């Protein structure tokens, strides 16, 4: 889960695994796999960093790397 800030200043915590698209124009819009959209203050680079930190914290990166090591490189 990551915490982001809506334009009105309220904080909301979202499931980072549900993020499908992050669009940055005048505002940053997060589209979730559910179809819900959130307009937030954070820039896309910050959201990517938050997402990467979350994924590391739950061990998905380590699990993927271990899987690659046991299965070998794809052809």
N, C-alpha and C positions, 0 to 999 in steps of 0.2 A: 504494500500500500504506500502511496505517496500523497503528500499534502500539497495542495495548490491553492492559489488565492484568486477568488473571483474578482471581477472589476469593482464590485462594491466593497471589497476589503474582507469579506467573509472567507474563512478557510474551509476547504472541503477536502476530505481524504477519499482517494479513488483507488481502485484496484489497477495497478500499473500493467497487469497482464491483459487487461481489457482494452488498452489503448491501441487503436487501429491506425489513426492518422493524426499528425500534428501539423496544423497549417499556421503559418505566420505571415500576416499582412499588417494592417494597422493594429490589430489585436491578435492574440494567439488563440486558436480554436483547437480543442482536443475533441476528436470523434472517437467514441468507444465502439466496440464490436456490437453493442446493443443498439446502436444508432443514436444514442444520446450524445449531444454536443455540449461542451463547456467552454465558455470564453474566460480566459485567465490572464493574469498579469505577467506570469513567467514567460520568458522567451523560450523558443524551441530548444536551444542549446542547453539551457538549464534543466528543462524537462527530460532531455535525453540523459543527462548526467544523473538526475534523480532516479530515472528508470533503471539505468545501469547499476547504480548503488543498491537498489531494491533487489534486482535480479541476483546480484552477488550475495546479498544478505540471506536469501533463501536457498542459495546453493545451486541454482540452475546453471550457472556458467561452469562450475566445477563438475556438475553431473554431465553436461554436454561434452566437456573436454575429456572426461574419463571414458565416456561412451565412444568418442572418436579414437581414443588410444586402444581400446579393446577391439573395436571393429575395423580399425585401419582406415586409411584415406579412401574416399569414394572414387570410383573409376571415372 
